[in-house]
Amino acid sequence: MDFKERISVNFTNLTKTDKKIYNCLLEHPDYLINHNVQDAAQLIETSPAALVRLAKKIGYKGLPDLKIGLEESSQKNQ
């Protein structure tokens, strides 16, 4: 299951912050792919912990898995 599918399956369980992160990552996947978690969180205007919580909430083991899933998803859409 890719990033978008994981979000759609878990959409009703997402908080306002989760949805903000999701929308930002859809528009700018490079924020997380090309940056460390602190820089990505600053670009998205959230906390590193919120990024980790979202990753786990949608079924990833952690942030590294989310980065991989996001990169695969963005490559499919190019």
Biopython code that builds the backbone (N, CA, C, O; Angstrom):
import numpy as np
from Bio.PDB.StructureBuilder import StructureBuilder

atoms = [
    (1, "MET", "N", (0.840, -1.167, 0.000)),
    (1, "MET", "CA", (0.000, 0.000, 0.000)),
    (1, "MET", "C", (0.894, 1.242, 0.000)),
    (1, "MET", "O", (1.825, 1.337, 0.800)),
    (2, "ASP", "N", (0.618, 2.182, -0.884)),
    (2, "ASP", "CA", (1.459, 3.374, -0.942)),
    (2, "ASP", "C", (0.928, 4.469, -0.008)),
    (2, "ASP", "O", (-0.086, 4.289, 0.667)),
    (3, "PHE", "N", (1.618, 5.581, 0.015)),
    (3, "PHE", "CA", (1.325, 6.690, 0.930)),
    (3, "PHE", "C", (-0.125, 7.152, 0.815)),
    (3, "PHE", "O", (-0.815, 7.262, 1.828)),
    (4, "LYS", "N", (-0.594, 7.423, -0.390)),
    (4, "LYS", "CA", (-1.958, 7.929, -0.579)),
    (4, "LYS", "C", (-2.999, 6.907, -0.150)),
    (4, "LYS", "O", (-4.013, 7.270, 0.445)),
    (5, "GLU", "N", (-2.761, 5.644, -0.442)),
    (5, "GLU", "CA", (-3.703, 4.600, -0.037)),
    (5, "GLU", "C", (-3.775, 4.500, 1.483)),
    (5, "GLU", "O", (-4.860, 4.357, 2.046)),
    (6, "ARG", "N", (-2.628, 4.575, 2.145)),
    (6, "ARG", "CA", (-2.609, 4.516, 3.607)),
    (6, "ARG", "C", (-3.386, 5.680, 4.207)),
    (6, "ARG", "O", (-4.109, 5.512, 5.188)),
    (7, "ILE", "N", (-3.234, 6.855, 3.616)),
    (7, "ILE", "CA", (-3.965, 8.020, 4.100)),
    (7, "ILE", "C", (-5.465, 7.817, 3.906)),
    (7, "ILE", "O", (-6.242, 8.067, 4.827)),
    (8, "SER", "N", (-5.879, 7.371, 2.730)),
    (8, "SER", "CA", (-7.313, 7.222, 2.466)),
    (8, "SER", "C", (-7.950, 6.181, 3.378)),
    (8, "SER", "O", (-9.095, 6.355, 3.795)),
    (9, "VAL", "N", (-7.239, 5.105, 3.697)),
    (9, "VAL", "CA", (-7.763, 4.075, 4.592)),
    (9, "VAL", "C", (-7.929, 4.629, 6.008)),
    (9, "VAL", "O", (-8.871, 4.265, 6.712)),
    (10, "ASN", "N", (-7.029, 5.495, 6.417)),
    (10, "ASN", "CA", (-7.026, 6.014, 7.785)),
    (10, "ASN", "C", (-7.539, 7.439, 7.912)),
    (10, "ASN", "O", (-7.393, 8.049, 8.972)),
    (11, "PHE", "N", (-8.140, 7.989, 6.852)),
    (11, "PHE", "CA", (-8.488, 9.405, 6.814)),
    (11, "PHE", "C", (-9.393, 9.832, 7.961)),
    (11, "PHE", "O", (-9.210, 10.914, 8.518)),
    (12, "THR", "N", (-10.363, 9.005, 8.321)),
    (12, "THR", "CA", (-11.300, 9.392, 9.384)),
    (12, "THR", "C", (-10.626, 9.476, 10.750)),
    (12, "THR", "O", (-11.150, 10.127, 11.654)),
    (13, "ASN", "N", (-9.479, 8.832, 10.915)),
    (13, "ASN", "CA", (-8.753, 8.855, 12.186)),
    (13, "ASN", "C", (-7.722, 9.972, 12.266)),
    (13, "ASN", "O", (-7.056, 10.126, 13.290)),
    (14, "LEU", "N", (-7.583, 10.753, 11.200)),
    (14, "LEU", "CA", (-6.554, 11.792, 11.169)),
    (14, "LEU", "C", (-7.022, 13.063, 11.873)),
    (14, "LEU", "O", (-8.182, 13.461, 11.767)),
    (15, "THR", "N", (-6.104, 13.680, 12.584)),
    (15, "THR", "CA", (-6.388, 14.964, 13.227)),
    (15, "THR", "C", (-6.212, 16.088, 12.204)),
    (15, "THR", "O", (-5.775, 15.862, 11.075)),
    (16, "LYS", "N", (-6.558, 17.282, 12.623)),
    (16, "LYS", "CA", (-6.379, 18.459, 11.772)),
    (16, "LYS", "C", (-4.899, 18.624, 11.409)),
    (16, "LYS", "O", (-4.570, 18.949, 10.268)),
    (17, "THR", "N", (-4.018, 18.400, 12.373)),
    (17, "THR", "CA", (-2.576, 18.500, 12.131)),
    (17, "THR", "C", (-2.112, 17.435, 11.145)),
    (17, "THR", "O", (-1.311, 17.718, 10.254)),
    (18, "ASP", "N", (-2.617, 16.201, 11.303)),
    (18, "ASP", "CA", (-2.260, 15.118, 10.381)),
    (18, "ASP", "C", (-2.645, 15.485, 8.952)),
    (18, "ASP", "O", (-1.875, 15.270, 8.016)),
    (19, "LYS", "N", (-3.831, 16.036, 8.796)),
    (19, "LYS", "CA", (-4.314, 16.410, 7.461)),
    (19, "LYS", "C", (-3.482, 17.550, 6.880)),
    (19, "LYS", "O", (-3.233, 17.585, 5.675)),
    (20, "LYS", "N", (-3.055, 18.478, 7.728)),
    (20, "LYS", "CA", (-2.190, 19.574, 7.277)),
    (20, "LYS", "C", (-0.864, 19.011, 6.762)),
    (20, "LYS", "O", (-0.372, 19.411, 5.707)),
    (21, "ILE", "N", (-0.298, 18.079, 7.527)),
    (21, "ILE", "CA", (0.970, 17.451, 7.122)),
    (21, "ILE", "C", (0.781, 16.708, 5.809)),
    (21, "ILE", "O", (1.592, 16.839, 4.893)),
    (22, "TYR", "N", (-0.282, 15.933, 5.718)),
    (22, "TYR", "CA", (-0.574, 15.167, 4.503)),
    (22, "TYR", "C", (-0.673, 16.087, 3.292)),
    (22, "TYR", "O", (-0.043, 15.830, 2.266)),
    (23, "ASN", "N", (-1.456, 17.151, 3.403)),
    (23, "ASN", "CA", (-1.622, 18.068, 2.271)),
    (23, "ASN", "C", (-0.303, 18.715, 1.873)),
    (23, "ASN", "O", (-0.026, 18.885, 0.685)),
    (24, "CYS", "N", (0.501, 19.073, 2.846)),
    (24, "CYS", "CA", (1.800, 19.676, 2.553)),
    (24, "CYS", "C", (2.718, 18.677, 1.857)),
    (24, "CYS", "O", (3.413, 19.023, 0.901)),
    (25, "LEU", "N", (2.717, 17.426, 2.346)),
    (25, "LEU", "CA", (3.578, 16.409, 1.734)),
    (25, "LEU", "C", (3.120, 16.029, 0.334)),
    (25, "LEU", "O", (3.938, 15.637, -0.498)),
    (26, "LEU", "N", (1.825, 16.140, 0.063)),
    (26, "LEU", "CA", (1.347, 15.894, -1.298)),
    (26, "LEU", "C", (1.892, 16.944, -2.263)),
    (26, "LEU", "O", (2.312, 16.627, -3.376)),
    (27, "GLU", "N", (1.877, 18.198, -1.814)),
    (27, "GLU", "CA", (2.359, 19.290, -2.656)),
    (27, "GLU", "C", (3.883, 19.354, -2.716)),
    (27, "GLU", "O", (4.457, 19.704, -3.748)),
    (28, "HIS", "N", (4.534, 19.011, -1.599)),
    (28, "HIS", "CA", (5.991, 19.139, -1.497)),
    (28, "HIS", "C", (6.601, 17.895, -0.857)),
    (28, "HIS", "O", (7.107, 17.968, 0.263)),
    (29, "PRO", "N", (6.564, 16.755, -1.546)),
    (29, "PRO", "CA", (7.130, 15.539, -0.944)),
    (29, "PRO", "C", (8.623, 15.681, -0.645)),
    (29, "PRO", "O", (9.158, 14.997, 0.227)),
    (30, "ASP", "N", (9.282, 16.568, -1.371)),
    (30, "ASP", "CA", (10.718, 16.774, -1.166)),
    (30, "ASP", "C", (11.030, 17.347, 0.212)),
    (30, "ASP", "O", (12.156, 17.204, 0.690)),
    (31, "TYR", "N", (10.065, 17.991, 0.862)),
    (31, "TYR", "CA", (10.299, 18.512, 2.210)),
    (31, "TYR", "C", (10.770, 17.401, 3.140)),
    (31, "TYR", "O", (11.684, 17.601, 3.940)),
    (32, "LEU", "N", (10.148, 16.237, 3.035)),
    (32, "LEU", "CA", (10.521, 15.133, 3.909)),
    (32, "LEU", "C", (11.582, 14.239, 3.276)),
    (32, "LEU", "O", (12.456, 13.723, 3.973)),
    (33, "ILE", "N", (11.511, 14.056, 1.971)),
    (33, "ILE", "CA", (12.441, 13.159, 1.284)),
    (33, "ILE", "C", (13.873, 13.693, 1.355)),
    (33, "ILE", "O", (14.813, 12.932, 1.582)),
    (34, "ASN", "N", (14.031, 14.997, 1.160)),
    (34, "ASN", "CA", (15.372, 15.576, 1.035)),
    (34, "ASN", "C", (15.881, 16.289, 2.281)),
    (34, "ASN", "O", (16.955, 16.891, 2.254)),
    (35, "HIS", "N", (15.122, 16.227, 3.375)),
    (35, "HIS", "CA", (15.525, 16.934, 4.581)),
    (35, "HIS", "C", (15.464, 16.008, 5.794)),
    (35, "HIS", "O", (14.779, 14.985, 5.780)),
    (36, "ASN", "N", (16.190, 16.387, 6.835)),
    (36, "ASN", "CA", (16.065, 15.629, 8.074)),
    (36, "ASN", "C", (14.744, 16.014, 8.740)),
    (36, "ASN", "O", (14.087, 16.968, 8.323)),
    (37, "VAL", "N", (14.364, 15.275, 9.763)),
    (37, "VAL", "CA", (13.046, 15.453, 10.362)),
    (37, "VAL", "C", (12.862, 16.854, 10.960)),
    (37, "VAL", "O", (11.768, 17.411, 10.884)),
    (38, "GLN", "N", (13.897, 17.420, 11.543)),
    (38, "GLN", "CA", (13.768, 18.754, 12.127)),
    (38, "GLN", "C", (13.520, 19.806, 11.055)),
    (38, "GLN", "O", (12.656, 20.668, 11.214)),
    (39, "ASP", "N", (14.279, 19.736, 9.963)),
    (39, "ASP", "CA", (14.097, 20.697, 8.875)),
    (39, "ASP", "C", (12.744, 20.508, 8.191)),
    (39, "ASP", "O", (12.066, 21.480, 7.858)),
    (40, "ALA", "N", (12.361, 19.259, 7.988)),
    (40, "ALA", "CA", (11.065, 18.981, 7.362)),
    (40, "ALA", "C", (9.936, 19.525, 8.222)),
    (40, "ALA", "O", (9.002, 20.142, 7.708)),
    (41, "ALA", "N", (10.015, 19.303, 9.517)),
    (41, "ALA", "CA", (8.980, 19.801, 10.424)),
    (41, "ALA", "C", (8.900, 21.317, 10.382)),
    (41, "ALA", "O", (7.809, 21.887, 10.417)),
    (42, "GLN", "N", (10.045, 21.966, 10.308)),
    (42, "GLN", "CA", (10.054, 23.426, 10.233)),
    (42, "GLN", "C", (9.419, 23.908, 8.931)),
    (42, "GLN", "O", (8.651, 24.870, 8.941)),
    (43, "LEU", "N", (9.727, 23.258, 7.815)),
    (43, "LEU", "CA", (9.144, 23.634, 6.526)),
    (43, "LEU", "C", (7.628, 23.431, 6.521)),
    (43, "LEU", "O", (6.893, 24.224, 5.934)),
    (44, "ILE", "N", (7.167, 22.366, 7.179)),
    (44, "ILE", "CA", (5.741, 22.041, 7.211)),
    (44, "ILE", "C", (5.024, 22.829, 8.309)),
    (44, "ILE", "O", (3.795, 22.866, 8.355)),
    (45, "GLU", "N", (5.798, 23.452, 9.187)),
    (45, "GLU", "CA", (5.276, 24.217, 10.324)),
    (45, "GLU", "C", (4.549, 23.306, 11.308)),
    (45, "GLU", "O", (3.410, 23.562, 11.701)),
    (46, "THR", "N", (5.238, 22.242, 11.689)),
    (46, "THR", "CA", (4.739, 21.300, 12.678)),
    (46, "THR", "C", (5.919, 20.815, 13.506)),
    (46, "THR", "O", (7.023, 21.347, 13.390)),
    (47, "SER", "N", (5.694, 19.822, 14.330)),
    (47, "SER", "CA", (6.785, 19.292, 15.150)),
    (47, "SER", "C", (7.289, 17.970, 14.582)),
    (47, "SER", "O", (6.550, 17.268, 13.891)),
    (48, "PRO", "N", (8.541, 17.628, 14.870)),
    (48, "PRO", "CA", (9.042, 16.319, 14.443)),
    (48, "PRO", "C", (8.196, 15.178, 15.008)),
    (48, "PRO", "O", (7.978, 14.171, 14.333)),
    (49, "ALA", "N", (7.724, 15.333, 16.237)),
    (49, "ALA", "CA", (6.891, 14.294, 16.854)),
    (49, "ALA", "C", (5.592, 14.086, 16.077)),
    (49, "ALA", "O", (5.111, 12.958, 15.969)),
    (50, "ALA", "N", (5.024, 15.158, 15.538)),
    (50, "ALA", "CA", (3.791, 15.043, 14.755)),
    (50, "ALA", "C", (4.034, 14.241, 13.474)),
    (50, "ALA", "O", (3.166, 13.485, 13.039)),
    (51, "LEU", "N", (5.194, 14.403, 12.883)),
    (51, "LEU", "CA", (5.531, 13.627, 11.685)),
    (51, "LEU", "C", (5.644, 12.146, 12.018)),
    (51, "LEU", "O", (5.144, 11.296, 11.281)),
    (52, "VAL", "N", (6.296, 11.843, 13.122)),
    (52, "VAL", "CA", (6.453, 10.454, 13.548)),
    (52, "VAL", "C", (5.096, 9.846, 13.893)),
    (52, "VAL", "O", (4.813, 8.707, 13.520)),
    (53, "ARG", "N", (4.255, 10.601, 14.602)),
    (53, "ARG", "CA", (2.917, 10.101, 14.955)),
    (53, "ARG", "C", (2.101, 9.795, 13.713)),
    (53, "ARG", "O", (1.419, 8.772, 13.660)),
    (54, "LEU", "N", (2.160, 10.675, 12.703)),
    (54, "LEU", "CA", (1.422, 10.428, 11.470)),
    (54, "LEU", "C", (1.933, 9.164, 10.794)),
    (54, "LEU", "O", (1.141, 8.343, 10.331)),
    (55, "ALA", "N", (3.228, 9.006, 10.734)),
    (55, "ALA", "CA", (3.808, 7.811, 10.100)),
    (55, "ALA", "C", (3.261, 6.548, 10.754)),
    (55, "ALA", "O", (2.838, 5.622, 10.062)),
    (56, "LYS", "N", (3.267, 6.507, 12.062)),
    (56, "LYS", "CA", (2.792, 5.320, 12.776)),
    (56, "LYS", "C", (1.283, 5.158, 12.659)),
    (56, "LYS", "O", (0.779, 4.039, 12.560)),
    (57, "LYS", "N", (0.568, 6.266, 12.671)),
    (57, "LYS", "CA", (-0.891, 6.216, 12.594)),
    (57, "LYS", "C", (-1.367, 5.603, 11.279)),
    (57, "LYS", "O", (-2.394, 4.925, 11.244)),
    (58, "ILE", "N", (-0.624, 5.840, 10.203)),
    (58, "ILE", "CA", (-1.061, 5.311, 8.900)),
    (58, "ILE", "C", (-0.374, 3.996, 8.539)),
    (58, "ILE", "O", (-0.464, 3.532, 7.403)),
    (59, "GLY", "N", (0.317, 3.396, 9.524)),
    (59, "GLY", "CA", (0.792, 2.044, 9.339)),
    (59, "GLY", "C", (2.256, 1.844, 8.998)),
    (59, "GLY", "O", (2.677, 0.720, 8.725)),
    (60, "TYR", "N", (3.039, 2.913, 9.010)),
    (60, "TYR", "CA", (4.468, 2.760, 8.791)),
    (60, "TYR", "C", (5.135, 2.431, 10.124)),
    (60, "TYR", "O", (4.607, 2.771, 11.183)),
    (61, "LYS", "N", (6.281, 1.779, 10.076)),
    (61, "LYS", "CA", (7.013, 1.440, 11.300)),
    (61, "LYS", "C", (7.619, 2.680, 11.947)),
    (61, "LYS", "O", (7.825, 2.723, 13.159)),
    (62, "GLY", "N", (7.898, 3.673, 11.134)),
    (62, "GLY", "CA", (8.496, 4.910, 11.626)),
    (62, "GLY", "C", (8.732, 5.870, 10.485)),
    (62, "GLY", "O", (8.273, 5.648, 9.364)),
    (63, "LEU", "N", (9.440, 6.925, 10.773)),
    (63, "LEU", "CA", (9.687, 7.966, 9.779)),
    (63, "LEU", "C", (10.499, 7.498, 8.575)),
    (63, "LEU", "O", (10.191, 7.902, 7.454)),
    (64, "PRO", "N", (11.526, 6.664, 8.757)),
    (64, "PRO", "CA", (12.260, 6.195, 7.573)),
    (64, "PRO", "C", (11.359, 5.449, 6.576)),
    (64, "PRO", "O", (11.511, 5.599, 5.364)),
    (65, "ASP", "N", (10.429, 4.651, 7.092)),
    (65, "ASP", "CA", (9.497, 3.949, 6.205)),
    (65, "ASP", "C", (8.558, 4.921, 5.503)),
    (65, "ASP", "O", (8.228, 4.738, 4.331)),
    (66, "LEU", "N", (8.131, 5.949, 6.218)),
    (66, "LEU", "CA", (7.274, 6.969, 5.606)),
    (66, "LEU", "C", (8.027, 7.669, 4.479)),
    (66, "LEU", "O", (7.465, 7.910, 3.410)),
    (67, "LYS", "N", (9.296, 7.997, 4.713)),
    (67, "LYS", "CA", (10.097, 8.643, 3.658)),
    (67, "LYS", "C", (10.164, 7.764, 2.411)),
    (67, "LYS", "O", (10.008, 8.250, 1.291)),
    (68, "ILE", "N", (10.395, 6.486, 2.610)),
    (68, "ILE", "CA", (10.471, 5.553, 1.478)),
    (68, "ILE", "C", (9.129, 5.493, 0.756)),
    (68, "ILE", "O", (9.078, 5.557, -0.473)),
    (69, "GLY", "N", (8.047, 5.370, 1.515)),
    (69, "GLY", "CA", (6.723, 5.310, 0.912)),
    (69, "GLY", "C", (6.373, 6.583, 0.159)),
    (69, "GLY", "O", (5.779, 6.531, -0.918)),
    (70, "LEU", "N", (6.738, 7.715, 0.720)),
    (70, "LEU", "CA", (6.480, 9.001, 0.081)),
    (70, "LEU", "C", (7.280, 9.145, -1.204)),
    (70, "LEU", "O", (6.770, 9.649, -2.205)),
    (71, "GLU", "N", (8.528, 8.706, -1.175)),
    (71, "GLU", "CA", (9.374, 8.773, -2.367)),
    (71, "GLU", "C", (8.815, 7.879, -3.469)),
    (71, "GLU", "O", (8.758, 8.289, -4.628)),
    (72, "GLU", "N", (8.405, 6.664, -3.119)),
    (72, "GLU", "CA", (7.814, 5.756, -4.119)),
    (72, "GLU", "C", (6.534, 6.345, -4.692)),
    (72, "GLU", "O", (6.302, 6.271, -5.899)),
    (73, "SER", "N", (5.711, 6.922, -3.848)),
    (73, "SER", "CA", (4.449, 7.523, -4.290)),
    (73, "SER", "C", (4.691, 8.706, -5.220)),
    (73, "SER", "O", (4.004, 8.856, -6.231)),
    (74, "SER", "N", (5.677, 9.553, -4.877)),
    (74, "SER", "CA", (5.951, 10.719, -5.716)),
    (74, "SER", "C", (6.549, 10.314, -7.061)),
    (74, "SER", "O", (6.320, 10.990, -8.064)),
    (75, "GLN", "N", (7.310, 9.221, -7.094)),
    (75, "GLN", "CA", (7.878, 8.740, -8.360)),
    (75, "GLN", "C", (6.791, 8.186, -9.266)),
    (75, "GLN", "O", (6.876, 8.331, -10.485)),
    (76, "LYS", "N", (5.777, 7.556, -8.699)),
    (76, "LYS", "CA", (4.661, 7.034, -9.494)),
    (76, "LYS", "C", (3.894, 8.150, -10.185)),
    (76, "LYS", "O", (3.381, 7.977, -11.290)),
    (77, "ASN", "N", (3.824, 9.295, -9.518)),
    (77, "ASN", "CA", (3.009, 10.409, -10.022)),
    (77, "ASN", "C", (3.762, 11.322, -10.972)),
    (77, "ASN", "O", (3.203, 12.313, -11.442)),
    (78, "GLN", "N", (5.020, 11.011, -11.264)),
    (78, "GLN", "CA", (5.776, 11.872, -12.182)),
    (78, "GLN", "C", (5.579, 11.472, -13.606)),
    (78, "GLN", "O", (6.145, 12.093, -14.506)),
]
sb = StructureBuilder()
sb.init_structure("model")
sb.init_model(0)
sb.init_chain("A")
sb.init_seg("    ")
for serial, (resi, resn, name, xyz) in enumerate(atoms, 1):
    if name == "N":
        sb.init_residue(resn, " ", resi, " ")
    sb.init_atom(name, np.array(xyz, "f"), 0.0, 1.0, " ", f" {name:<3s}", serial, name[0])
structure = sb.get_structure()
